[in-house]
């Protein structure tokens, strides 16, 4: 275990670098300074963070600067999104109708709570995701969006890993002063769950950290539990090691 921790700590230092920011969706919340702007941008950036990275960055620039005018919080509360044509394509299968759904929900959340943080306070991150989905649905006719995954299993199907929302939570909660922004004070990094994608999962299996073949909620829980053994106070710091190594194709032959 000590050898594994040393290896992963080394990879964290290698990949958790400011140079990572510019070509990653985390660059969007980094470009704002107001708490509300950072939160709103973090959520929307995570929602579109799938597919080609250059396309994600191009779509994000269009959404945050061309559509929202570089003032996300004002834009959401002012209801300017209501005038958008529902058919406007923003990113792949994410259209203006989906964007308006989230803006409508965010306006309600900020009116009631002043922040998204209370939704994730005093509960597990899975429960927080459920609360977020419920709040969004409550002002959208009770309809749940497909763009924020359901952490609860339905009809015998495994629950989603909710990778993109866990990534957003990492951005907002971790306070290392490098890549993650860490503006939330009431959600401990020790509560975070690892964002599992194909790169993280491949590396984790190679290292013997998970046994499951699926990339679902149970895999997230299994992997996070193992990472908590290495760093109880900040298990998700190893996202940088697992994702970075997986994307780069590191083989860990020396593990």
Backbone torsions as a table, in degrees:
resi	resn	phi	psi	omega
1	UNK	NA	-38.3	178.9
2	UNK	-64.0	-39.0	179.5
3	UNK	-65.8	-40.6	178.5
4	UNK	-65.1	-44.2	179.0
5	UNK	-61.0	-43.1	179.9
6	UNK	-61.9	-41.1	179.6
7	UNK	-64.7	-46.7	-179.5
8	UNK	-67.5	-38.2	176.4
9	UNK	-60.6	-38.4	177.9
10	UNK	-63.9	-41.3	179.5
11	UNK	-69.6	-33.4	175.4
12	UNK	-60.0	-46.9	178.5
13	UNK	-61.6	-34.1	-178.8
14	UNK	-71.0	-39.2	-172.2
15	UNK	-106.2	-20.3	178.5
16	UNK	-85.4	79.5	-174.1
17	UNK	-133.5	149.1	-178.8
18	UNK	-60.2	-27.1	179.5
19	UNK	-62.6	-21.2	179.8
20	UNK	-68.0	-27.1	-168.9
21	UNK	-64.6	-44.7	-167.9
22	UNK	-60.4	-32.4	-177.4
23	UNK	-104.8	20.2	-176.2
24	UNK	-127.1	152.2	177.5
25	UNK	-56.1	-22.3	177.9
26	UNK	-63.3	-16.1	177.8
27	UNK	-62.4	-27.2	-178.1
28	UNK	-68.3	-55.0	176.2
29	UNK	-62.7	-27.0	177.5
30	UNK	-66.0	-21.0	-176.1
31	UNK	-85.1	2.0	178.9
32	UNK	-121.4	156.1	-178.3
33	UNK	-116.3	-23.9	-179.7
34	UNK	-77.9	133.4	-175.7
35	UNK	-51.6	-49.4	-176.9
36	UNK	-63.5	-39.9	177.8
37	UNK	-61.7	-44.6	-178.7
38	UNK	-60.7	-45.5	-179.1
39	UNK	-62.2	-49.1	-177.5
40	UNK	-61.8	-44.5	-179.1
41	UNK	-67.7	-37.6	178.2
42	UNK	-61.0	-43.6	179.5
43	UNK	-64.1	-51.3	-176.5
44	UNK	-66.6	-36.5	177.7
45	UNK	-65.5	-38.3	178.9
46	UNK	-68.5	-35.3	-179.2
47	UNK	-62.4	-36.9	-178.2
48	UNK	-96.7	7.9	-175.5
49	UNK	-82.9	65.1	174.1
50	UNK	-149.7	144.1	-176.7
51	UNK	99.0	-160.6	-178.8
52	UNK	-61.7	130.2	-174.8
53	UNK	-64.1	-38.9	178.4
54	UNK	-63.2	-37.5	177.7
55	UNK	-66.9	-39.5	177.6
56	UNK	-59.8	-46.0	-178.8
57	UNK	-65.7	-40.2	178.4
58	UNK	-65.1	-43.7	179.4
59	UNK	-65.6	-39.6	178.9
60	UNK	-64.5	-43.1	177.5
61	UNK	-60.0	-41.2	178.8
62	UNK	-64.5	-44.1	-176.9
63	UNK	-67.5	-48.6	-172.3
64	UNK	-80.6	-31.6	-175.6
65	UNK	-105.0	-48.7	-179.3
66	UNK	-72.7	-46.7	-176.9
67	UNK	-82.4	-49.0	-174.7
68	UNK	-89.3	-4.2	175.7
69	UNK	65.0	27.6	179.2
70	UNK	60.5	26.2	177.1
71	UNK	-142.0	68.3	-171.8
72	UNK	-56.5	-46.3	-176.4
73	UNK	-64.1	-46.7	177.7
74	UNK	-61.1	-41.3	-178.9
75	UNK	-62.6	-45.5	-179.0
76	UNK	-64.8	-49.8	-177.0
77	UNK	-69.8	-29.3	-178.4
78	UNK	-78.1	-12.2	177.0
79	UNK	73.7	21.0	-178.0
80	UNK	-65.1	-23.8	179.6
81	UNK	-63.1	-19.5	-176.9
82	UNK	-62.3	-25.7	-176.5
83	UNK	-85.3	-4.1	-179.5
84	UNK	-70.2	144.5	173.1
85	UNK	-72.0	123.7	-178.1
86	UNK	-53.6	-27.0	-174.9
87	UNK	-83.8	-5.9	-179.8
88	UNK	-61.5	124.9	179.5
89	UNK	-86.3	128.5	-179.7
90	UNK	-106.0	-46.5	178.3
91	UNK	-158.3	111.1	177.4
92	UNK	51.9	-110.8	179.3
93	UNK	-94.1	11.9	179.5
94	UNK	-98.7	109.4	-176.0
95	UNK	-107.3	174.7	179.3
96	UNK	-59.4	-31.6	177.4
97	UNK	-62.1	-38.0	177.4
98	UNK	-71.5	-41.1	177.7
99	UNK	-60.6	-44.1	-180.0
100	UNK	-65.4	-37.4	176.2
101	UNK	-56.3	-48.8	-178.1
102	UNK	-69.5	-40.9	178.1
103	UNK	-61.5	-40.5	178.7
104	UNK	-61.8	-43.5	178.5
105	UNK	-67.6	-40.6	179.3
106	UNK	-64.9	-39.3	177.7
107	UNK	-59.3	-40.9	177.7
108	UNK	-66.1	-43.7	-179.3
109	UNK	-62.0	-45.1	-178.5
110	UNK	-71.6	-30.1	176.0
111	UNK	-68.1	-39.2	-177.0
112	UNK	-83.1	-41.1	-169.6
113	UNK	-118.2	-20.7	-178.0
114	UNK	80.5	-6.3	-177.0
115	UNK	-169.1	160.9	171.3
116	UNK	-81.7	-16.4	-174.1
117	UNK	-56.6	-42.1	-179.4
118	UNK	-57.8	-25.1	179.6
119	UNK	-67.7	-24.1	-176.7
120	UNK	-110.3	10.1	-177.3
121	UNK	-96.6	134.4	177.2
122	UNK	73.4	24.9	-179.6
123	UNK	-153.2	173.9	173.4
124	UNK	-73.8	163.1	178.8
125	UNK	-67.2	-30.7	175.9
126	UNK	-63.7	-43.7	178.2
127	UNK	-65.1	-36.1	177.1
128	UNK	-62.7	-40.8	177.6
129	UNK	-64.2	-40.2	175.8
130	UNK	-60.4	-43.7	179.4
131	UNK	-61.6	-42.9	179.0
132	UNK	-61.5	-47.2	179.3
133	UNK	-61.7	-40.3	179.4
134	UNK	-64.8	-42.5	179.8
135	UNK	-63.6	-42.8	179.0
136	UNK	-64.4	-43.8	-178.6
137	UNK	-66.7	-32.0	-173.9
138	UNK	-62.0	-25.4	179.8
139	UNK	-111.3	13.0	177.9
140	UNK	-127.8	43.3	175.0
141	UNK	68.0	22.1	179.8
142	UNK	75.0	9.4	-179.0
143	UNK	-90.6	136.0	-180.0
144	UNK	-98.7	131.7	-178.9
145	UNK	-74.3	143.5	175.8
146	UNK	-76.6	-10.2	-174.8
147	UNK	-86.9	-6.2	171.1
148	UNK	-124.8	109.9	-169.7
149	UNK	-62.5	151.6	-179.7
150	UNK	-87.5	121.6	179.6
151	UNK	-81.7	2.0	-177.4
152	UNK	-108.5	132.4	178.8
153	UNK	-67.1	142.6	-179.7
154	UNK	-128.8	134.9	173.8
155	UNK	50.1	44.0	176.6
156	UNK	80.2	-3.0	179.1
157	UNK	-86.1	144.9	178.6
158	UNK	-66.2	150.0	178.3
159	UNK	-71.0	149.5	-178.4
160	UNK	-66.9	152.9	173.4
161	UNK	-72.7	-16.5	179.3
162	UNK	51.7	43.1	-173.2
163	UNK	-54.4	-46.3	-172.1
164	UNK	-69.9	-37.4	178.3
165	UNK	-71.6	-37.3	175.1
166	UNK	-63.9	-33.3	175.0
167	UNK	-64.8	-44.3	176.3
168	UNK	-58.3	-43.2	-179.4
169	UNK	-64.4	-36.9	175.5
170	UNK	-60.9	-45.6	179.1
171	UNK	-57.3	-44.1	-170.9
172	UNK	-83.3	-22.3	-172.5
173	UNK	-105.5	-35.0	-177.5
174	UNK	-76.2	138.3	-172.8
175	UNK	-122.2	55.4	-177.7
176	UNK	-91.2	-6.6	177.0
177	UNK	71.3	15.4	179.8
178	UNK	-113.8	-85.4	178.9
179	UNK	-94.4	-48.9	-177.4
180	UNK	-75.2	148.0	-168.8
181	UNK	-92.5	-40.8	172.4
182	UNK	63.5	51.6	179.9
183	UNK	-89.6	-13.1	-179.9
184	UNK	-87.2	136.6	-176.0
185	UNK	-105.0	-17.9	-170.8
186	UNK	-108.5	6.4	175.4
187	UNK	-120.7	110.6	-176.3
188	UNK	-71.5	139.1	173.9
189	UNK	-55.8	-23.5	179.3
190	UNK	-66.3	-18.3	-179.0
191	UNK	-87.8	-12.5	-174.0
192	UNK	-68.6	155.7	176.6
193	UNK	-114.0	146.9	-176.9
194	UNK	-69.1	130.4	173.9
195	UNK	-73.4	113.3	-175.3
196	UNK	-100.5	117.8	169.8
197	UNK	-125.1	-171.8	-175.5
198	UNK	-63.3	-34.8	-178.8
199	UNK	-69.6	-48.3	179.2
200	UNK	-61.1	-45.4	-177.2
201	UNK	-63.7	-42.4	-179.2
202	UNK	-61.6	-46.6	-178.8
203	UNK	-66.2	-41.3	-179.4
204	UNK	-62.3	-40.1	179.1
205	UNK	-69.5	-38.1	178.4
206	UNK	-61.0	-34.2	-179.0
207	UNK	-88.9	-0.8	179.4
208	UNK	75.5	22.8	-178.6
209	UNK	-85.1	-21.5	176.1
210	UNK	-136.8	151.5	-179.7
211	UNK	-109.7	-20.7	-176.8
212	UNK	-73.1	147.5	179.4
213	UNK	-88.9	-26.8	-179.8
214	UNK	-79.2	155.5	173.4
215	UNK	-107.6	79.1	-175.5
216	UNK	-130.9	-170.7	-176.7
217	UNK	-59.1	-42.3	-179.2
218	UNK	-62.7	-35.1	176.4
219	UNK	-65.8	-42.9	176.5
220	UNK	-57.4	-45.7	-178.1
221	UNK	-66.6	-40.9	179.1
222	UNK	-64.0	-46.0	-178.2
223	UNK	-68.2	-43.2	-179.8
224	UNK	-62.1	-39.4	178.4
225	UNK	-60.5	-41.0	177.6
226	UNK	-66.3	-39.7	-179.3
227	UNK	-70.2	-29.4	176.1
228	UNK	-66.7	-27.2	175.1
229	UNK	-64.9	-30.7	-179.3
230	UNK	-86.6	-34.0	-178.5
231	UNK	-150.2	84.1	-175.9
232	UNK	-58.5	-33.8	-175.4
233	UNK	-82.6	-18.7	-174.8
234	UNK	-156.4	64.3	-175.0
235	UNK	-64.8	-29.4	-173.3
236	UNK	-79.1	-5.0	172.7
237	UNK	-56.7	-26.6	-178.5
238	UNK	-78.0	-1.8	171.7
239	UNK	-58.5	-38.4	179.9
240	UNK	-62.7	-41.6	-179.7
241	UNK	-67.8	-48.5	-175.2
242	UNK	-71.2	-44.2	-180.0
243	UNK	-69.9	-47.7	-178.1
244	UNK	-60.2	-45.0	-179.4
245	UNK	-68.4	-39.3	180.0
246	UNK	-66.2	-42.0	179.9
247	UNK	-68.4	-35.1	-179.0
248	UNK	-80.9	-12.6	179.3
249	UNK	81.5	22.2	175.6
250	UNK	-59.1	141.4	-176.2
251	UNK	-102.9	-16.1	179.8
252	UNK	58.7	38.3	179.6
253	UNK	-65.2	-20.5	-177.9
254	UNK	-95.2	10.1	-176.3
255	UNK	-67.0	NA	NA
